[in-house]
Amino acid sequence: MIRTLFFVTSIVFGGMALASFAQVSNFAPVTREMLLNPSPNDWLMYSRTYDSHRYSPLDQMNRRNVGQLRMVWTRGLSPGIHEHIPLVYRGVLYVANPGGIQALDATTGDLLWEYRRPPREGMANLAGRTISIYEDLIFYSAPDKYLVALDARTGQLRWESKDAYTSSGPAVIEGKVIGGMNGCGAETQRAECIMAYDPGTGKELWKFYTTAAPGEPGGDSWGNLPVEKRNASPWGLPGSYDPVRKMTYWGIANPSPYTRLKRHGNPDAIPRSAPSELYSNSTVALDPNTGKLGWYYQHLPGDDWDFDHPHERILLRTRFNPDPSAVKWINPRIPRGQERDVVVSLAEAGGLWVLDRATGEFLWAMPFPYDVPNFYLSRIDLETGKTHINWDLVLKKEGDRQVICFENTKSYWPMAYHPGNNSLYVPYHDSCLDATANSASSNGIEPKTAIPRSGSDPQKFAGIAKVSMETGKIDRIYNAPVSGNGAMLVTAGSLIFWGDLNRRLRALDADTGNVLWETIVGGIVQMGTITYSVNGKQYVAVLTGDGAGGTRHPLRQIRPQITPPRGHNAIYVFALP
């Protein structure tokens, strides 16, 4: 159904430079091969590659010259909630605004075309975290709960599919548009799923429901809870993809309402160890052609605190040699020194997991960013990988109050992996959750407050951890008092780019964490840090904006003189002279 009354595409010709016009008029379709092996010049998906590394092989900017970076253009974006990561293809930058999409000349910011889709009355004005590109189409999850396909050359609407909203945005995998969806169909009474669409028509191809129903495998892990009350959303970041094994890996969020007491009336109505309320707080490996489940691993059974696990799954190959002095839980059956293809994840509430990519076998895990007594897991069975909730911290009756670690230590802002040094770069916050059971609240917790970890250093509230994927050793290469929601970016120039809530964008030495360059932009750095190259020149782009989570961290308790600015949605682009 195409609705031309409400949605407007404007194509700019009069003020467009000839080179910019050529960019859209000579458009070459994006193929499967391009997505599998993207040009270093482009940024074709939210983490650049299917393995979610957020690593760029560009090295024109390096430790010696990054101090010379200068802003080359900036452009204001529409107001509203903005947590977006743009794409770049052959010199065109595609960016979602609250209420639409723009195609810009990536060297100047000049507008090539714009598609406007204002939210309906009563709906939030927001931009999903990602868009995707395939063939000659841009795929966009609109706030009015439609999945939209636009002509990448003109911005004209090609098709739209109703009841297909995903806050994460869609991914294109094996010629299918796949997203973690809310509103998956009244016929099953289940609200959340991962769904695939035909890219040419928008026709639904398959669904994988993220909550197990009675009679299905895992259905009894919800106890007697009716199927319509079983909730676990894949709301975070799109899945990664292994083209050799033909598996796509997705993270699923917590069950809701948040507490066992609110969901079941009795915290012991469901198991204290995995599996419990499948597939909440799990990694699922799916066949992208059918949606069939290959394997799952549950990181937190029967969550009690809104401790999500829905974000990126990083795929890499590493030697198995975790250091017992750094890593708390290690599978003793895995031979030391063995090479493994693994999937790596980190929860919103901390905790780092390394699993076998083919089978989901538990390899090793550890609390993150610190090992503390009030971590949300009490233990992991080393032989089976089965996780056990920390029962001492569960809110068992009305008015119970607990402090649980960690809270939003790493949320929707992505981490990065450098294949050159086999290191994961993780932006984190050293905060815990102060929670009180309150059945009168919608989610069973009120108040629900992020607080600094007891005994922590306020000057080190936020930081970047460099984690060896072979040994698990953590090197905290950067510390700061101000938290950050910026996406981590690492490059072949041995640089890290990362921004914070106090409008600072920095380039750091990837080995030492030393700040090599810093600038002040107009607003909160939200998510969208990327790099690309046009005509031999490397650029770094960052988005600022009013994210939904921009002020929810305990920044004012730690640095009350700093108030994160609201609004100022914009894109800033930097290059060497």
N, C-alpha and C positions, 0 to 999 in steps of 0.2 A: 504494500500500500504506500503510494507516494503522495506526500501532502505538501504541495507547493505553496499553499496559502501562508504557512507559518515560517517557512525556512527560506533563507535568501542566500544565494551565492553571488558574490561580486567578483568580477575578473578585471584586473587593472591593466590597461594597455597604454593609455595616453602618457602616463608618467613613467612607464617601465622602460628601463634601458634595453637595448637590443640584445645584449648578452643574457639578461634575465628572461626576456621573452623566449630566447632560444632554449633556455633550460627547460621550460615547460612544453614548448612546441615540439622539441626533439626528444621527448620522453621515451626511454627504453624500459619495457616492463621488467619488474623485479622477479627473478626466477627462483625456484627452489635452490639451485646451485649457488646463487648469490647469497641467499640467507644462510646456507651451510658454510660458505667460505666468503664472507664479506670483504670487500675492498677495505684496506686500512683507512681510505679517505672518507668512508661513509660510516654512519651510525644507524643501522637498519632495524634495531630492536632495543628494548629498554636497557639491556646490559651489553649491547653490541653484538654478542655471540650467543648461541643457544646454550653454552655451558655456564652462562651468567657470570663470567669473570669480571666484567667491567674493566678490562685491560685493553689498552690501545697500543699497537705496534708503532705508532707515530713517535718520532724522537727528535723532530726539529727543535722543540723546546726541551731543554735539559738543565741539569744543575748549574751549568756555567752561565747560561744566558737567561734563565727564567726571570731573573730580577729586572729584565728590560721589558717585561710584558706591559702593554698599553691597551686600553679599551679602544676598539675600532668601531663599534656601534652598540646602540641600545634601543629598545623599543618597548613602550608600555603595552600591557595586556589588559583584557577586560577584568573588572572587579569580581570578586567571589572567591570561593575556596579553590586553592590552586596547589596541587602536589604532583606536578607533571614532569615527565621526561620526554624531550623532543626527539625527533628523528632527523637525519640528514641523508639525502640521496642525491648524488651528482650535483652538488652545489645548491640544492633546495632544502631549506629547513622547514619541517612541518611541526607545528606546535598546537596543542589543545589549549584553548582559552575557556574559562567558565562561559558556557553558552556557545561554543563554536570551535572551529579549526581555522588556522591561517597557514598559508604557504608563503615563505619569505625567501628572498635572495640571501643565502647564507654568508655572503661577503659584505653585505650592506644593511640588511634588515628591511629592504624595500619589499612592499607587499606585492605578491604575485596573484593570489586569490584569497578569498575569505568565505567561509561557510558559517552562517549564523543560525543558531538553533536555541532561541531563548527558552529558559525553563518555564514550564507551566506554573500557574498560580499555586502557591503552597509548596513548591519543590525547591530544594536547595540549588543555588547557582554555583556549580562546581565543575571541575575538569578531572576526569579519570586520570590515574597515574601514568597510563601508557596508551599509545596508539600503535597500530601496526600497518605495514605496507606489504603488498603482494600483487604481482602482475601490475595492473595499472590502477589499483585501488588503495585507498586509505580506509582503515577500519577504526571506528570510534564508538565508544560506549557513552551515549548521551544521558544527561541527568533525568530525562523524561522516560527512562527505562526502555530505550530502543537501542539496538545495535545497528549502526549506520555504516554504509559503504559509500565512499565518495570517489569520484574520478580524480586521480592524483594530478592530472594535468590542469583541470578546470575547477575542481571543488564541487561539481554538480552531483546531486544525489543520485545514486544508482539503485540502491534498495535499502530497506530498513526492516528490522525484525522486532516485533513487540515483546515486552516482558523479558528483556534480555540485558538487564543492567548489571554491570560489574564495576566496582570501584577501582579494581586493579587495572582494568583495560584488557583487551584481547591480545592473544598471540596467534601467529600463523605457523602451524606445524604440519608438515606433510600435506600441504595444500588444503588445510582445514583451518577455519577461524575458531580458536578455542579460548574459552574464558571461564573463570570462576563466577557463577551467576547466583543472584538472589531473585526469587520469584520464578521457580522452575516448573510451575504447572500445578493447577488445583487437582488434577486427576489423581495424584499420589499423596496429596496433603503434606508433601515435603517441600520446603521452601528453597533449599540450597543445593547446588549441584555444580559440576564441571560439565560444560556443554560444548559441542562442536557444531559448526555451521558450514554449509557450502559457500565458498567465497564468491561465487558468481551469482547466486540467487538469494542467499540468506536462509535457505531451507535447513531446518534442524537435521543433523545427521546422527548424533547419539548424545546420551546423558549418563553421567556417573553421579549418583546421589551421594552426598558426603555424610549422610546419616543412614545407618543401617536400620531397615524396617523389620518388624516381627516376621519371622519365617525366613529371613535372609541370613547369610553368614554374618555374625556379629550383632544380629538383632537383639539377642538376649542380653547384650552388654549394657543396654539401657534400662534393665529391670522391667517394670510394668508401665513405664512412661508411654502414653499414647504417641503414635507416630507423628501427629501434627504438632506435638510439643518437643520434638527432637530437633535441635538446631545446632549446626556447626558449619560456619560459612568459610568458603575459600576466598576471603575478601582481600587478601594482601597483595602480593606481587605475582605476575604470571609464572607459569612453570618453565623449567629448563627442559632440554631435549637431548637424548643420546641417539644419533642417527644410526649407529651400528647395532644397538640392541633394540631399536625402535620402541623406546620407552620415554614418556614424558613424566616429569617429577613435580608434584604440586604439594604445597603445604596447606593444612586445614587449621582453622582457628578453634577457639574454645567453645564448649557447649554454653548455651544461654537459656535462662538467666544464669548469672555467674556462679552462684553457690549451689552445692549439693542440697543444702537445706531448702532453698527456694525451689529447686527443680523437682525434688522428690519428697520433701517433707521429713525425710530421714537421711542423714548423710551416709549411712551404711546401707542404703538401698541398692547401691551399685558397688562393684569391687574396688578395693583400694590399690590394686595393681592392674597392669595391662593384661587383657583388653578391658576397657571400661568406657562406655559411651563412644563406640566407634562411629566415624573415623575422626572424631575431634582430636585436635592437637597431634596430628599424625602427618607423616610423609606418605603419599600414595604414588605408586608407579603405575601408569596407565599406558595401554596401547593407543596411540593417537588415531589409528584407523578405525577402532571399534569402541574405545572407551572401557575396554575390559581391564579389570584390576590384575596387575602382575604380582604385586606385593604391597604390604603396608608395614609401617613401623610406628608405634604410638609412643611419643616422647613424654607425655604427661597424662596419666589415666584419671578420668573423673575430676577434671579441673574444679577448683573452688574459688578462683581469684581473678578470672579474666586474663589468664597468662597464655596469650596466643602463640601459635607456631605456623602462621600462614604465609611466610615471606619466601625469599629466593632460596632455591636449592642449587648449590654450586657443584659442578661436575669437574673432577680432576683426577689425575693419576699420580699416586705417591707411593713411596716405600712405607711399609708398616713398621714403625719403630718408636711407638709412644714412650716417653720418659715417665716412669712411675713417680718421679718427684714433681712432675707437672700435671700429669693426667690421673684423675681419680679412679676412673672405671675403664679397665682394659680387658678385652676378650683374651683369656689365656690360651685359647686353642689356635690362635693365628700365629704361624711361624714368623719370627723376627726377620726383617729384611725383605719380606715378600712384597712384590709390586701389586698394587690393587687399584682398580678403577672404583672411585668412591663418590658418594653424594654427601655434601657437607651442609649443615644447617645450623642456624642460631635462633633461639626463641626470643620473642619480645621480652620475656622475663629472664633472659640469660640462659646459659647452658649451651654448650657446643657439642654437636654430634657428628660422627663420621661413620657412615654405613656403606656396606658393599653395594655397588650400583646395580648389579645384576639380580641380587637376591634379597637385599634389605638386611643382610646379616649384620648384627651389631659388631663394630670393630673397636671403637673407643668413644668416650664422652667425658666431659668435665663441667663442673659449675663454671660460670663465666659472668662477670669479669673477675670475681673472687670466689673462693671456697669459704662459705659461711655456714654456721649451724642452722640458720633459718632459711636455707635454700629449699625450694619447693619440692624437691625429691629427697626421700630419705636414703634410697639406694637403687642400684641397678643390678639385677642378677647377671653376673659376668658370663655365665655359660649360655644363657638364653637371650640376654639383652632386655629382659622384662623389667619395666620401670615400676617404681613404687612411690605413690604420693606420700609426702611428709605429713602423716596423720596428726602429728602434734600441732600442726598449723591450720588444720581444717576448722572452719567456723561451724561448730557442732550444735549450737543453740542460739536463740535470740539474744543479742547483745554481746556475744563473744567478740573479742577484739584481738587481732594478731598483727604482727609486723612480719611480712614475708618478703624474701629477696629472690629475684630483683623485679623492679617495675619499669617497663618501657626502657630497658637498657639499650635495646636496638630494635627499632620498629620498622616502618616502611621505608626508611632511608637505607639504600642497599650498601652492602660491603663489597670488597673487591679482592681479586686474587691475582698475584703476579707469578706467571709460570716460570719466569727466569730464576726466582729464588724460592719457589715453592712456599710462598707465604700468603696468608690470608690477612687482609687489612680490615679491621673492624672498628667502626665508630661506636662508642658506648657512653652510657651515663651510669654513674654510681649511685643509683637510687633504689629504694625499696618501697613496698606498699604497706600503708597503715590502713587496715580494713576492719570494719565492724559489721556484724550480721544484723540486718534490718529487713524484716519481711515486708514492711510497708513500702520499701523502695522497689522500683520496677525490676531491678536485677539482683536484689537480695543483699547488697552491700551499701551502707550509707552511715557515716562518711567513707569515702574511698579516696585516699590521698597519697600522692607520691611524696616521699621524704628522702633526704640524704641518708645513706647507710650509716648506722651508728658507728662512730669512731673514724669516719672517713674524713679526708682532707678537703675542705671546701674549694681550695685552689686546684684540686685535681678531680673535680666533679665529673668532667667530661674528658674524653681522651680517644686516642687511636691505639689499638693493640695490634701488633704484628705477631701473628701466630704461625709457627712452623707446622706445616701439615704432615711432616714426617714424625716429629717428636712431640708436638703439642706445647712446646715451650712458648711462653708469652713474653714478648718484649714490649713494654708500654712506652712507645717512642714519642708520644705527644700527650701532654696534659694541659687542661685549661679549666677555668671556673665556669665557663659558659657552654651550655649544651648546643648541639647541632642537629639539624634535620637534613643536612645536605647529603646527596649521594656521593659515595666514595668513588674516585676515579684514579687509576694507576696507569702509568705509561712506560713505554720502553725507554724514555728519557730519564728513568729513575726518579720520577716525580709522582707525588700524590697531590690531587686537588680536592679540597673539602671546604665547606662553609658552615657558618653557625647562625644562631638566632640573633646575634648582635651585629649582623650585616657584614661580617668579615668573610672574605674569600681568601684562602691561602694556598700556596704551593709549598709543599714540604719535600725534603729529601726522603726518598722511600727507604733508605737504609737506616737513617738516624732519626728521622722525624724533625730535624731542624727546619725552621721556617725560612724559606728562601725568598718569598715574595708574599705580600699581603696588600689587599685593597679593600676599601669600604664601598659597598653597594647600597642601594636605597631601601632594601627591605630584608626580611628573613630569607636566608638561603634555604630553599625548599627543593629537595630531591634532585632537580634536573641538571646535573653536571655532566657534560659530554665533551668530546674533542673530535675534530674532523679536519679534513684538508681540502682546499679548493685551489687549483692551479699552482700546486706546489707549496702553498702556504698553510701552516697549521693554525687552527683556531681552538679556543676553549670557550664554551658557552655555559652559562649558569642561569637558572631561573630563580627569581625571588617572588615571594607571594604570601598570601594569607592562608596558610594550611590549617586544616581542622585541628591538628595537634600542636600548633605553633607555640602555645603558651601553657601547655598542660604540665610541663616539667617544673620542678621546684626551683626555678631560676630566681624568683623574687626572694625566696628564703635565703639563698646563698649570696646573691648580688642584687640587693633590693634597688640599687641605683640604676639597674638596667631593666628597661621595660621593652620587650620585643615589639617592634612596630607592627601595627595592623595594616593590612592592605599593601599597596605598592607592588602590584603584580607587574613584573617586567622581565625582559631577557637582556642579559649583558654578554657581550662577546669580546674576547681579548686575543691579541696576537703580538708577535714580535715586530719591532719597527721594520 
